[in-house]
Each structure stands twice: as C-alpha cells, then as structure tokens.
C-alpha cells in the first residue's frame, strides 16, 4: 500500500467493489421483475414500493455514512500504526450502529402509518407501501451493522471480503424472492422478508470474517472497547456523507419538478437516462472506494508524494473507463432506449439527452474522487462542499437560469447540469493537489519503512 506501482493496486482494490455494485444493480432489476409478476395488471405493487423509496434511501444513506466514516478512520489508523484506535474501531462503530438501529426501528414502527401517508400514498398504493415497509424495516439494523464492519474491511484494504458479502446477500435475495413470493404465497411481504433474510446472512458472513481472525481490527463486543473520540471521528466523516446523499435526493426532486413542468414525457426520458447514469457512475464509485483506503493509509503514514501519484492515477483510470462507457451509450442510444419505450417523443428526448449530457460524466470523476480524497484525510465537510457545488449551489441556479431566463426548455436542464459538473471538476482539479502540496510544505515526509 505504501510503495510500488499505484495502478495495479488501485485496480485490485476497485474491481471487487465494482463487482459487488454490479450484483446489487442486478438484484434491483430482478427484484422489481419478481414483484411485478405477482400481478402484471396491478401497478400498485411496484408503485407502492417506489413510494417508500425515500425512506429506504434514508436508511442506505445512514449506512453509507457509517461505512465511509469507519473506513476513513481505519485507513488513517493503519497508516499511523495507531493500534489503540484500531482496537476500538469496530466496537465503537457497532455501538453507533446499534444506537441508530434502535432509534430507526422504534421510530419506524411507531410512526409507520404517518410516514407512509406523508409520502403521498393512497388506496392500494398505501396498503402495498405499508405492508412492504412493515416487513423490510428490520433489515435496516443489518444495513447499519454490516456497513460499519464493511467500512473496517475497506479501511484495511480487505475488499475481497466486502465483495463476497455483497454477492452473498444479492444472490440469496435473487434466489429467495420467487420462493417467498410465489412458493410460500407471501406476495409483497415475501419480497421484503427475502431481502431481510439475505441481508442478515450477508451480515453474519462479515461477522465470521472478523471472528475467524482474518482482520487486523478485532471485535470484542464489550463496552470497554467503545471510545467517544473514535465515534466522533467516524461521525465527522460519516455525517457529511449521509447529508450529501440526502442533498442528492433533494436536488433530483427539484430537477424532476422542473422537467415535468416542461413536458411529462421529458421526465420519463430523464428518469430512463438516470438508470444508465448509474451504470456510468459505478466505475467512478468503485475507484472512489479504493481511493479512501489508499489515500487514508498513505495520509496516516505522511507519504504525500505517493498521495499525489494516487490522485493522478485514479483520475486517469476513472476518466478513461467512463469515456469508453459514455461513447458506447452515445453511439448505441437509439437501439438501447428503443428496448424500453415505444413512445417516439420519449425516445427522442432520451437520445438527445445522452448525446448532450453524457460527456459531462467524464468530468464528474473529479468531483466524486475529490470528495473521497477529503473523506480519506478526515475532512468530510470539505468533501460535502463538492457535492453541494455539483448538485445544489451551482446546478440549481444554473438550471433555473437556462430554463426560465434563457427559455431553453429541457435543454436548459441539460446545460445547467453540464455547467455544474464542469465547474466542480475544475474546483476539485485545483483544490486536491493544492491541499496535498500544502501538506508537503508543512512537514517533511518520513522515510519508508
């Protein structure tokens, strides 16, 4: 981690995370298919689950916050060779996860009717959403605790175990879904229970990894292993991560409102393109995950020259990978989107959007990797600023200006988002190297051991 070529190490740490993300994306697709097959003429089945997605997204955001905060802490402690902090990392993180789990489960069950109603569900949609939420809620506890331990594994660089836990949970879910839904006749409740059981088994696998002694960080499960300072460090990086995901969700609610006011068919295309945008971003997120580990450990060891090399290599890998994917989607856009819609207007909007906007994702690498860099060195709020720039502070005013001042219609939305991505990329491209160089000037680098 502290010497040798950067590229092979970056690829070795990124590929397992990418594989895990791919399987989770596959699960999302198959889960929707199984649920829709309960009754192909009942739109409330898939629609009801869609209604409670903001609640599920909130749970995922909390879990990701715990994961990133823990990964950053562990990576820096490994670099510093701080055994005291490493010894307390897992227990302190799990304690935070348990507290959050108790609060979410208690609040969720006490207020489930009010929460589902507040999301606008009515009639059959309300009943479907309430049923699914009731049975999926225990899975939140597994998300929080598993993500915390995955953060430890990621911080140590043990990403193969992370990949296996993600694949185990995903494959089990895909297999259990039809059994619980159709064989047992549990319907939408079966889909939720299959997910919870799969999450639980995935969590048990991660616990096994720790109990089998395959990690440097131990699990003691004792109050004496909990450290307030360690929890504060996890929170200082994890909370901005959670807040950033919440802001991301809010920003796209704003964009959706603007787009649907222009043309409802444009919103259909905007949503359809969004599914492919996730596929484009997956390689960047995989590299960003590896970046937290590599930057954090080298920051702890104060190897600033190597940090600069890691930054440049990570950018080149992300930009090259995303460029290939973007060009493929742009070239084959008409064929791709014709598989999902027969409406000429939707197809026209979708093709025009990807051929206008998709190139901006090449520059999104800078902002996303910049955020991970700041998380790795324990400056979660600086990373949050890059999210705010890309999705709120620059994007929202730019979209409003292009749409309502220049009257560019749907193209105004595209141009506004392109402007925000390019501006954030420039900010990160200048800010990250300058931050690393300022570290070099403040203190000399230690000799390699």
C-alpha positions in Angstrom: 0.0 0.0 0.0 2.9 2.3 0.8 5.2 1.5 -2.2 5.3 0.0 -5.6 3.2 0.8 -8.7 -0.1 2.6 -8.0 -2.1 1.4 -10.9 -2.2 -2.4 -10.1 -3.1 -1.7 -6.5 -5.9 0.7 -7.5 -7.3 -1.9 -9.9 -7.0 -4.7 -7.3 -9.0 -2.6 -4.7 -11.5 -1.2 -7.2 -12.6 -4.4 -9.1 -14.1 -6.3 -6.2 -16.2 -3.2 -5.2 -17.3 -2.8 -8.8 -18.3 -6.5 -8.9 -20.3 -6.1 -5.7 -22.1 -3.0 -7.1 -22.9 -4.8 -10.3 -24.6 -7.7 -8.4 -26.6 -5.2 -6.4 -27.7 -3.5 -9.5 -28.7 -6.9 -10.9 -30.7 -7.6 -7.8 -32.6 -4.3 -8.1 -33.7 -5.2 -11.6 -34.7 -8.8 -10.7 -36.5 -7.8 -7.5 -38.7 -5.4 -9.5 -39.4 -8.1 -12.0 -40.5 -10.7 -9.4 -42.7 -8.2 -7.6 -44.3 -7.1 -10.9 -45.1 -10.7 -11.7 -47.3 -11.1 -8.6 -50.0 -9.3 -10.8 -48.9 -7.7 -14.0 -52.1 -5.7 -14.1 -51.7 -4.2 -10.7 -49.4 -1.1 -10.8 -49.7 -0.6 -7.1 -47.2 -3.4 -6.4 -44.2 -1.8 -7.9 -45.6 1.7 -7.3 -46.1 1.1 -3.6 -42.5 0.1 -3.2 -41.5 3.1 -5.2 -43.4 5.4 -2.8 -41.4 4.3 0.2 -38.1 4.5 -1.6 -37.2 7.8 0.1 -37.4 6.1 3.5 -35.2 3.2 2.2 -32.8 5.7 0.7 -32.5 7.4 4.0 -31.6 4.1 5.7 -29.0 3.4 3.0 -27.6 7.0 3.4 -27.1 6.4 7.2 -25.5 3.0 6.5 -23.1 4.5 3.9 -22.2 7.3 6.3 -21.2 4.7 8.9 -19.2 2.8 6.3 -17.3 5.7 4.9 -16.6 7.2 8.3 -15.3 3.9 9.6 -13.3 3.2 6.5 -11.6 6.6 6.7 -10.8 6.2 10.4 -9.3 2.7 10.0 -7.3 3.6 6.9 -5.7 6.5 8.6 -5.0 4.5 11.8 -3.4 1.7 9.7 -1.1 4.3 8.1 -0.3 5.8 11.5 0.1 2.3 13.1 -2.2 3.5 15.8 -3.1 0.2 17.4 -5.2 1.8 20.2 -7.5 3.4 17.6 -7.7 0.2 15.5 -8.6 -1.8 18.6 -11.6 0.5 19.3 -12.7 1.0 15.7 -15.1 -2.0 15.3 -16.7 -1.9 18.8 -17.2 1.9 18.6 -18.7 1.7 15.1 -21.0 -1.2 16.1 -22.2 0.7 19.2 -23.1 3.6 16.9 -24.9 1.2 14.5 -26.9 -0.4 17.4 -28.0 3.0 18.7 -29.1 4.1 15.2 -30.8 0.8 14.7 -32.9 1.0 17.9 -33.9 4.6 17.1 -34.9 3.8 13.5 -36.8 0.6 14.4 -38.7 2.2 17.2 -39.5 5.3 15.3 -40.3 3.3 12.1 -42.8 1.0 13.8 -44.4 3.7 16.0 -44.9 6.1 13.1 -45.1 3.8 10.1 -48.7 4.8 9.1 -47.9 8.5 9.3 -44.6 8.1 7.4 -46.2 6.2 4.5 -49.1 8.6 4.4 -46.7 11.6 4.4 -45.1 10.3 1.2 -48.4 10.7 -0.6 -49.6 7.1 -0.7 -53.3 6.4 -1.0 -55.6 3.5 -1.6 -54.0 0.3 -2.8 -50.6 2.1 -3.1 -50.8 3.0 0.6 -51.6 -0.6 1.6 -48.8 -2.1 -0.5 -46.3 0.5 0.7 -47.3 0.0 4.4 -47.1 -3.8 4.1 -43.6 -3.7 2.5 -42.3 -1.1 4.9 -43.5 -3.2 7.9 -41.5 -6.2 6.9 -38.5 -4.6 5.4 -37.8 -2.4 8.4 -35.8 -4.9 10.4 -33.3 -5.0 7.5 -32.2 -1.5 8.5 -30.4 -2.9 11.5 -28.5 -5.3 9.3 -27.6 -2.5 6.9 -26.2 -0.3 9.7 -24.1 -3.0 11.4 -22.9 -4.7 8.2 -21.9 -1.4 6.6 -19.9 -0.5 9.7 -17.9 -3.7 9.6 -17.5 -3.4 5.8 -16.0 0.1 6.5 -13.4 -1.6 8.7 -12.6 -4.2 5.9 -12.4 -1.4 3.3 -10.1 0.7 5.5 -7.8 -2.3 5.9 -7.9 -2.9 2.1 -9.6 -6.3 2.5 -12.0 -5.6 -0.3 -12.4 -9.2 -1.5 -14.4 -9.9 1.7 -16.5 -6.8 1.0 -17.3 -8.2 -2.5 -18.2 -11.6 -1.2 -20.6 -10.2 1.4 -22.3 -8.1 -1.2 -22.6 -11.0 -3.6 -23.8 -13.5 -1.0 -26.6 -11.2 0.1 -27.5 -10.4 -3.5 -27.5 -13.9 -4.8 -29.5 -15.2 -1.8 -32.0 -12.4 -2.4 -32.5 -13.3 -6.0 -33.0 -17.0 -5.1 -35.3 -16.4 -2.1 -37.5 -13.8 -3.8 -39.5 -16.3 -6.0 -39.6 -18.8 -3.2 -41.1 -16.4 -0.6 -43.3 -14.6 -3.1 -44.8 -17.4 -5.1 -44.0 -20.8 -3.5 -44.9 -19.6 0.0 -47.6 -17.3 -1.4 -46.5 -14.4 0.7 -46.6 -11.8 -2.1 -45.1 -8.4 -1.4 -44.4 -9.4 2.2 -42.3 -12.3 0.9 -40.2 -9.9 -1.1 -39.5 -7.9 2.0 -38.7 -10.9 4.2 -36.4 -12.4 1.5 -34.4 -9.1 1.5 -34.2 -9.1 5.3 -33.0 -12.7 5.5 -30.5 -12.2 2.7 -29.2 -9.0 4.5 -28.9 -10.9 7.8 -26.9 -13.8 6.2 -24.6 -11.3 4.5 -24.1 -9.6 7.9 -23.3 -13.0 9.5 -20.7 -13.6 6.8 -18.9 -10.4 7.7 -19.0 -11.2 11.4 -17.5 -14.6 10.6 -14.6 -12.8 8.8 -13.8 -10.9 12.0 -14.3 -13.9 14.3 -12.0 -16.1 12.1 -9.2 -13.6 12.7 -8.8 -12.6 9.1 -8.7 -8.9 10.0 -6.3 -6.7 11.9 -9.1 -4.9 13.6 -10.8 -7.1 16.3 -14.3 -7.3 17.5 -14.6 -7.5 21.3 -18.3 -6.7 21.9 -17.6 -5.0 25.2 -18.4 -1.6 26.5 -14.7 -1.0 27.4 -13.9 -1.2 23.7 -16.0 1.9 22.9 -14.2 5.2 22.6 -16.0 8.5 22.4 -13.2 10.1 20.4 -13.3 7.3 17.8 -17.1 7.7 17.4 -16.6 11.4 17.0 -14.1 10.8 14.2 -16.5 8.4 12.5 -19.3 11.0 12.8 -17.1 13.8 11.4 -16.7 12.0 8.1 -19.8 9.8 8.1 -22.4 12.5 8.8 -21.4 14.7 5.8 -21.5 11.6 3.6 -25.1 10.9 4.8 -26.0 14.6 4.4 -24.6 14.6 0.9 -26.8 11.6 -0.1 -29.8 13.4 1.3 -28.9 16.5 -0.7 -28.5 14.4 -3.8 -32.0 13.0 -3.4 -33.5 16.5 -2.7 -31.7 18.0 -5.7 -33.2 15.5 -8.1 -36.7 16.1 -6.7 -36.1 19.7 -7.7 -34.9 18.8 -11.2 -37.8 16.4 -11.6 -40.3 19.2 -10.8 -38.7 21.5 -13.3 -38.6 18.8 -16.0 -42.2 17.6 -15.6 -43.3 21.3 -15.8 -41.6 21.4 -19.2 -43.0 18.1 -20.5 -44.1 15.0 -18.7 -42.6 12.9 -21.5 -39.3 14.6 -20.9 -39.5 13.4 -17.3 -40.0 9.8 -18.5 -36.8 10.1 -20.6 -35.0 11.9 -17.8 -35.8 9.0 -15.4 -34.8 6.4 -18.0 -31.5 8.1 -18.7 -30.9 8.2 -14.9 -30.8 4.4 -14.8 -28.0 4.4 -17.3 -26.3 7.3 -15.5 -25.9 4.9 -12.5 -24.1 2.4 -14.7 -21.8 5.1 -15.9 -21.1 6.2 -12.3 -20.4 2.7 -10.9 -16.8 2.6 -12.1 -16.1 6.0 -10.6 -17.7 5.0 -7.2 -15.6 1.8 -7.2 -12.4 3.8 -7.8 -13.5 6.3 -5.2 -13.9 3.5 -2.7 -10.4 2.3 -3.3 -9.2 5.9 -3.1 -10.5 6.2 0.5 -8.3 3.2 1.5 -5.2 4.2 -0.4 -5.3 7.9 0.5 -6.2 7.3 4.1 -3.4 4.8 4.8 -0.8 7.0 3.0 -2.0 10.1 4.7 -1.6 8.3 8.0 2.0 7.5 7.0 2.5 11.0 5.7 3.6 9.8 2.2 2.4 12.9 0.4 4.2 12.3 -2.9 2.5 9.0 -3.2 -0.8 10.6 -2.4 -0.3 12.9 -5.4 0.5 9.9 -7.6 -2.6 8.1 -6.4 -4.8 11.1 -7.2 -3.4 11.4 -10.8 -3.7 7.6 -11.5 -7.2 7.4 -10.0 -8.3 10.3 -12.3 -6.8 8.7 -15.4 -8.4 5.3 -14.7 -11.8 6.9 -14.0 -11.8 9.2 -17.0 -10.6 6.5 -19.4 -13.2 4.0 -18.2 -16.1 6.4 -18.2 -15.2 7.8 -21.6 -15.5 4.3 -23.1 -18.9 3.7 -21.5 -20.2 7.1 -22.4 -19.1 6.7 -26.1 -20.8 3.3 -26.2 -24.1 4.7 -24.9 -24.0 7.7 -27.1 -23.4 5.6 -30.3 -26.0 3.0 -29.5 -28.5 5.3 -27.8 -31.4 4.8 -30.2 -31.1 1.0 -30.0 -30.7 1.0 -26.3 -33.7 3.2 -25.4 -36.0 1.6 -28.0 -35.8 -1.5 -25.8 -37.5 0.4 -23.0 -40.1 2.6 -24.8 -42.2 2.7 -27.9 -43.2 6.4 -27.5 -41.4 8.4 -30.2 -41.2 11.6 -28.0 -39.7 9.8 -25.1 -37.2 8.0 -27.3 -36.3 11.4 -29.0 -35.8 13.1 -25.6 -33.7 10.2 -24.2 -31.3 10.0 -27.2 -30.9 13.8 -27.3 -30.2 13.9 -23.5 -27.4 11.3 -23.6 -25.9 12.8 -26.7 -25.8 16.2 -25.0 -25.2 15.5 -21.3 -23.4 12.2 -21.0 -20.0 13.7 -21.8 -20.2 15.7 -18.6 -19.9 12.4 -16.6 -16.3 12.2 -17.8 -15.7 15.3 -15.7 -17.8 14.1 -12.8 -14.9 11.9 -11.9 -13.0 14.9 -10.5 -15.8 15.9 -8.1 -16.6 12.4 -6.9 -12.9 11.4 -6.4 -12.2 14.8 -4.8 -15.0 14.1 -2.2 -13.4 10.7 -1.4 -10.0 12.3 -1.0 -11.3 14.7 1.6 -13.1 11.8 3.4 -9.9 9.8 3.4 -8.0 12.5 5.2 -10.8 13.1 7.7 -12.2 16.3 6.2 -15.8 15.2 5.5 -17.2 18.7 5.3 -14.8 19.7 2.5 -16.0 16.7 0.6 -19.6 17.7 1.2 -18.9 21.1 -0.3 -18.0 19.4 -3.6 -21.4 17.6 -3.5 -23.1 20.9 -2.8 -21.4 22.6 -5.7 -22.2 19.9 -8.2 -25.9 19.3 -7.2 -27.2 22.4 -5.5 -25.1 25.6 -5.3 -24.2 25.6 -9.0 -26.6 23.2 -10.5 -29.9 24.5 -9.3 -29.3 28.2 -10.1 -27.8 27.3 -13.5 -30.7 25.1 -14.4 -33.2 27.8 -13.4 -31.2 30.4 -15.4 -31.1 28.4 -18.6 -34.7 27.3 -18.3 -36.5 30.4 -17.1 -34.2 33.3 -18.2 -32.9 32.0 -21.5 -36.0 29.9 -22.1 -34.1 26.9 -23.4 -36.7 24.4 -22.2 -35.4 20.8 -21.5 -32.0 21.8 -23.0 -31.7 24.3 -20.2 -31.8 21.5 -17.7 -29.1 19.6 -19.5 -26.9 22.7 -19.9 -27.3 23.6 -16.3 -26.1 20.2 -15.1 -23.2 20.2 -17.6 -22.1 23.6 -16.2 -22.2 22.4 -12.6 -20.2 19.2 -13.4 -17.5 21.2 -15.3 -17.2 23.9 -12.6 -17.0 21.3 -9.8 -14.4 19.4 -11.8 -12.3 22.5 -12.1 -12.6 23.2 -8.4 -11.6 19.6 -7.4 -8.7 19.6 -10.0 -7.2 22.6 -8.4 -8.2 22.0 -4.7 -7.0 18.5 -4.2 -3.4 18.8 -5.5 -3.0 22.1 -3.7 -4.2 20.5 -0.4 -1.6 17.7 -0.8 1.2 20.1 -1.7 0.4 22.3 1.4 0.8 19.1 3.5 4.3 18.6 1.9 5.3 22.2 2.8 4.1 21.9 6.4 6.0 18.8 7.4 8.7 16.6 5.9 7.9 13.1 4.7 9.2 10.2 6.8 11.5 7.6 5.3 9.8 4.4 4.0 10.0 1.6 6.5 
